């Protein structure tokens, strides 16, 4: 799975002008399932994200995790994280999991985060969404479970 994490002071998702998910301080997590991913992959990614020390402690150092701060997560499906831009100028998306598998893995990832005690909101899988955020820091982290 691929995930792009953005530490935020607030983030929201709307579909057709209607709010579907919103958080205050925490992480906006854009996530993409790849064809070789499994539920175990999503569980490992959720655990890693819950423990990453991306939030400031009293000394101002990034030393606290999402779980430690009680922050929330806004999880948005984003198949374009699998873009192949190696040829030409139009990205290809054949590296993304097919929609049925992607939906199941996305939903399992969300449940895994919730199971770790993370307050979690979501976008709408497969929908045309508008995402608004205030990036805090800015802090933006790329995770790829297939990376060496």
C-alpha angles and dihedrals in degrees: 000000000000124000135181112202123199121186105225141183087207139353137176142181127212130187117200089347094306121115114241102167137012138170139177119214115000139067133324103210119197106193135189127188118217124209094255095050123113136187087267089058090054093047091052091048092050091050092049092049093048090055102040109117100229101136129084122254124209090282092055095250123132093250107126131081130222088254092052095049096045089233122157133239128225107199118199125181110235116177090176089077084079093059117147108210097166095109129045125329102290114083120232123215103198090118091067120093116259113266098258093050092040092053093049092048093045091051092046090050090053091049089048092054091048090049088058090058096259115144102234135193124179145204121231113276112240094003128124099253138186113216121197124186146161105221110217114218087348094270116170122166129187118210126186119178089203094054116109 
